[in-house]
């Protein structure tokens, strides 16, 4: 395959490494020189372009598949609109008008589109009930990916990402921790799921939840990590925002039915490296 990864950051770099390692032609796209350098350091080609600047997108070669994994530059709604709405529209318009447009676009969304479900289970068929302006933007972005180009599409809704440089152990060990369910996916599985959907050529014109096998009550995760790290468990506390209060349990049955096999099926395996590093002499 020929694949372009727009917003080739935390997940995109790992996705590019996996695709390149399997013999595919990959180009990563970032808007900064440092970002392009990071792509080169990861071992595949990088291009500098900005998804909100259509002229700059001409630097990206023709590809079979387009991965839109752009992140907002900030937590505010304006940044989210730039990345998830304006940037996505500009990108789809540009590539749709090419003489050789991509066959498929994969848009990486978020389980935040479900809003707060008070711990109830959700899957791809669950109606979306966004609670915040940012969540409403995410829902609208999914609609754009589905409806505003002639390309086949896939929406992949990522759960909370963790992994190398994003384990954030101190957040759980120091506390306080709010009482809600967390849905997680290790970076390598987030990238692996997208790679699998492309290579197996499944989930065209479908939405897929990308989360691991076990939603976890946040205090339970914090207590387990504390036990593994041999420290006192943290106190419980109030959530600081609407997003922090959001609680649901996400099902990955559809992704597994397609045939994806998780490298890190639960947090117990996914946090092993972080725990081992934490317990090294001098770190505790």
Phi, psi and omega per residue, in radians:
X1 nan 2.755 2.949
X2 -1.961 2.077 -2.979
X3 -2.261 2.358 2.986
X4 -1.951 2.319 3.132
X5 -1.962 1.831 3.137
X6 -1.552 2.266 -3.008
X7 1.385 0.867 -2.995
X8 -1.420 1.348 -3.091
X9 -1.921 -2.203 -2.993
X10 -1.009 -0.927 3.112
X11 -1.400 -0.679 -3.075
X12 -1.067 -0.665 3.109
X13 -1.112 -0.734 3.103
X14 -1.191 -0.683 3.080
X15 -1.062 -0.772 3.120
X16 -1.079 -0.725 3.105
X17 -1.075 -0.744 -3.125
X18 -1.168 -0.778 -3.137
X19 -1.144 -0.790 3.128
X20 -1.077 -0.689 3.118
X21 -1.141 -0.424 3.109
X22 -1.647 0.168 3.009
X23 1.609 0.179 3.131
X24 -1.553 2.720 3.059
X25 -1.527 2.110 -3.024
X26 -2.218 2.441 2.973
X27 -2.273 2.253 3.067
X28 -1.703 2.568 -3.067
X29 -2.198 2.181 3.038
X30 -2.368 2.790 -3.092
X31 -1.653 -0.114 3.141
X32 -2.009 2.717 3.093
X33 -1.115 -0.677 3.106
X34 -1.097 -0.665 3.115
X35 -1.120 -0.738 3.110
X36 -1.138 -0.658 3.097
X37 -1.091 -0.682 3.112
X38 -1.097 -0.633 3.098
X39 -1.131 -0.808 3.104
X40 -1.055 -0.690 3.116
X41 -1.126 -0.486 3.114
X42 -1.350 -0.203 2.997
X43 1.837 0.193 3.081
X44 -2.423 3.051 -2.987
X45 -1.284 2.510 3.093
X46 -2.181 2.597 3.110
X47 -2.293 2.435 3.095
X48 -1.633 2.084 3.118
X49 -2.774 2.749 -3.137
X50 -2.084 2.193 -3.058
X51 -1.146 -0.306 3.102
X52 -1.589 -0.032 -3.136
X53 -2.045 1.727 -3.020
X54 -1.069 -0.628 -3.131
X55 -1.071 -0.666 -3.103
X56 -1.193 -0.434 -3.124
X57 -1.177 -0.280 3.123
X58 -1.128 -0.328 3.134
X59 -1.273 -0.250 -3.115
X60 -1.475 2.259 -3.129
X61 -1.214 2.890 3.041
X62 -1.116 2.447 -3.115
X63 -2.423 2.854 3.055
X64 -1.409 -0.665 -3.042
X65 -2.307 2.452 -3.098
X66 -2.083 2.175 3.087
X67 -1.851 2.078 3.113
X68 -1.796 1.722 -3.081
X69 -2.113 0.585 -3.090
X70 -1.245 2.381 3.074
X71 -1.847 2.631 3.071
X72 -1.210 2.543 -3.132
X73 -1.291 -0.214 -3.139
X74 -2.682 -3.140 -3.110
X75 -1.526 -0.148 -3.061
X76 -1.385 2.831 -3.082
X77 -1.165 -0.584 -3.137
X78 -1.114 -0.742 3.103
X79 -1.100 -0.689 3.125
X80 -1.130 -0.721 3.117
X81 -1.113 -0.719 3.125
X82 -1.041 -0.805 -3.030
X83 -1.385 -0.831 -2.954
X84 -1.608 -0.396 3.139
X85 -1.907 -1.134 -3.069
X86 -1.103 -0.814 -3.130
X87 -1.112 -0.730 -3.139
X88 -1.154 -0.763 3.112
X89 -1.068 -0.792 -3.138
X90 -1.066 -0.752 -3.124
X91 -1.136 -0.832 -3.129
X92 -1.110 -0.707 3.120
X93 -1.096 -0.795 -3.109
X94 -1.093 -0.871 -3.059
X95 -1.267 -0.522 3.109
X96 -1.152 -0.505 -3.087
X97 -1.543 -0.015 3.121
X98 -1.256 2.740 3.088
X99 -1.122 -0.570 3.103
X100 -2.195 1.374 -3.105
X101 -1.233 2.755 3.064
X102 -1.075 2.659 3.059
X103 -1.343 -0.439 -2.928
X104 -2.650 2.495 3.004
X105 -2.135 2.328 3.043
X106 -1.917 2.075 3.125
X107 -1.802 2.164 -3.131
X108 -1.596 1.937 -3.115
X109 -1.805 -2.746 -3.038
X110 -2.487 2.615 3.037
X111 -1.205 -0.080 3.044
X112 -1.082 -0.301 3.141
X113 -1.128 -0.332 -3.115
X114 -1.405 -0.281 -3.061
X115 1.196 -2.756 -3.126
X116 -1.620 2.143 3.139
X117 -1.997 0.275 3.095
X118 0.921 0.674 3.061
X119 1.500 0.037 -3.136
X120 -1.260 2.738 3.085
X121 -1.322 2.511 3.066
X122 -2.331 2.660 3.012
X123 -2.495 -2.918 -3.053
X124 -1.134 -0.363 -3.111
X125 -1.588 -0.112 -3.089
X126 -1.232 2.263 3.089
X127 -1.037 2.563 -3.114
X128 -1.563 2.315 3.131
X129 -2.336 1.357 -3.128
X130 -1.146 2.498 -3.098
X131 -1.808 -0.357 -3.058
X132 -2.194 2.896 3.112
X133 -1.066 -0.685 3.134
X134 -1.102 -0.727 3.108
X135 -1.140 -0.644 3.071
X136 -1.083 -0.658 3.098
X137 -1.127 -0.706 3.114
X138 -1.093 -0.708 3.116
X139 -1.130 -0.746 3.128
X140 -1.133 -0.641 3.119
X141 -1.100 -0.700 3.081
X142 -1.053 -0.713 3.131
X143 -1.101 -0.730 3.116
X144 -1.048 -0.782 -3.136
X145 -1.070 -0.627 -3.119
X146 -1.350 -0.655 -2.844
X147 -1.986 -0.288 -2.954
X148 -1.855 0.481 2.945
X149 -2.731 2.932 3.109
X150 -1.586 -0.012 3.139
X151 -1.287 2.597 2.900
X152 -1.075 2.611 -3.067
X153 -2.311 2.732 2.931
X154 -2.432 2.297 3.012
X155 -1.839 2.090 3.106
X156 -1.909 1.984 -3.119
X157 -1.606 1.862 -3.122
X158 -1.387 2.404 2.905
X159 -1.371 -2.991 -3.108
X160 -1.111 2.168 -3.091
X161 -1.455 2.416 2.998
X162 -2.553 2.935 -3.118
X163 2.579 -2.822 -3.114
X164 -0.881 2.261 -3.121
X165 1.206 0.049 3.098
X166 -2.395 0.535 3.089
X167 -1.309 -0.591 3.092
X168 0.904 0.794 -3.120
X169 -0.968 -0.715 -3.066
X170 -1.054 -0.536 3.134
X171 -1.054 -0.623 -3.140
X172 -1.562 -0.615 -3.073
X173 -1.332 -0.624 -3.094
X174 -1.483 -0.556 3.137
X175 1.177 -2.980 -0.092
X176 -1.269 2.811 3.131
X177 -2.013 2.403 3.127
X178 -1.424 2.807 -3.078
X179 -1.703 1.733 3.103
X180 -2.846 2.907 3.068
X181 -1.453 2.461 3.004
X182 -1.903 2.490 2.998
X183 -2.066 2.173 -2.980
X184 -2.157 2.745 2.931
X185 -2.638 2.286 3.111
X186 -1.186 2.551 -3.139
X187 -0.896 -0.739 -3.082
X188 -1.150 -0.559 3.093
X189 -1.391 -0.577 3.052
X190 -1.046 -0.834 3.079
X191 -1.162 -0.729 -3.111
X192 -1.100 -0.620 3.130
X193 -1.139 -0.762 3.116
X194 -1.136 -0.786 3.093
X195 -0.991 -0.779 -3.123
X196 -1.100 -0.777 -3.130
X197 -1.058 -0.646 3.112
X198 -1.240 -0.871 -3.049
X199 -1.190 -0.628 3.121
X200 -1.449 -0.155 -3.112
X201 0.918 0.954 3.111
X202 -2.162 2.914 3.102
X203 1.180 0.450 2.993
X204 -1.174 2.319 -3.127
X205 0.999 0.669 3.089
X206 -2.412 2.803 3.048
X207 -1.843 2.440 -3.104
X208 -2.347 2.283 3.017
X209 -1.406 2.251 3.116
X210 -1.968 1.621 3.136
X211 -2.540 2.841 -3.109
X212 -1.443 -2.970 -2.963
X213 -1.327 -0.320 -2.895
X214 -2.415 1.687 2.936
X215 -1.002 2.462 -3.017
X216 -2.262 2.339 3.028
X217 -1.107 2.182 -2.976
X218 -0.973 -0.779 3.079
X219 -1.063 -0.578 3.102
X220 -1.143 -0.732 3.084
X221 -1.078 -0.798 -3.122
X222 -1.091 -0.700 3.131
X223 -1.183 -0.700 3.111
X224 -1.128 -0.779 3.124
X225 -1.102 -0.694 3.117
X226 -1.083 -0.753 3.114
X227 -1.101 -0.783 -3.126
X228 -1.148 -0.546 -3.116
X229 -1.637 -0.026 3.091
X230 1.060 0.841 3.053
X231 -2.278 2.908 3.123
X232 -1.194 2.457 3.114
X233 -1.170 2.625 -3.097
X234 -1.372 2.905 3.046
X235 -1.389 2.778 3.030
X236 -1.531 2.678 -3.141
X237 -2.605 3.043 3.130
X238 -1.397 2.511 3.061
X239 -1.147 2.506 -3.031
X240 -1.550 -0.205 -3.075
X241 -2.715 2.968 3.077
X242 -1.019 -0.734 3.138
X243 -1.115 -0.703 -3.110
X244 -1.223 -0.336 3.104
X245 -1.541 -0.222 -3.060
X246 -1.112 2.229 -3.060
X247 -2.412 2.198 3.043
X248 -2.769 2.939 3.080
X249 -2.122 2.076 -3.025
X250 -1.698 2.399 3.139
X251 -1.695 2.352 3.082
X252 -1.845 0.337 -3.047
X253 -1.033 -0.661 -3.105
X254 -1.139 -0.789 3.120
X255 -1.067 -0.712 3.131
X256 -1.233 -0.602 3.090
X257 -1.132 -0.563 3.049
X258 -1.126 -0.452 3.098
X259 2.086 0.114 -3.129
X260 -1.276 2.362 3.098
X261 -1.941 2.132 -3.057
X262 -1.309 2.407 2.981
X263 -1.352 -0.640 3.131
X264 -2.190 1.464 -3.022
X265 -1.195 -0.399 3.069
X266 -2.517 2.986 3.111
X267 -1.064 -0.475 -3.084
X268 -1.054 -0.702 3.086
X269 -1.469 -0.634 -3.052
X270 -1.160 -0.511 -3.114
X271 -1.648 0.033 -3.058
X272 -1.019 -0.785 -3.118
X273 -1.116 -0.714 -3.139
X274 -1.143 -0.690 3.127
X275 -1.157 -0.761 3.129
X276 -1.059 -0.739 3.125
X277 -1.149 -0.724 -3.130
X278 -1.081 -0.632 -3.073
X279 -1.473 0.017 3.075
X280 -1.107 2.530 3.110
X281 -0.914 2.335 -3.131
X282 1.655 -0.276 3.132
X283 -1.662 -0.393 -3.079
X284 -1.660 nan nan
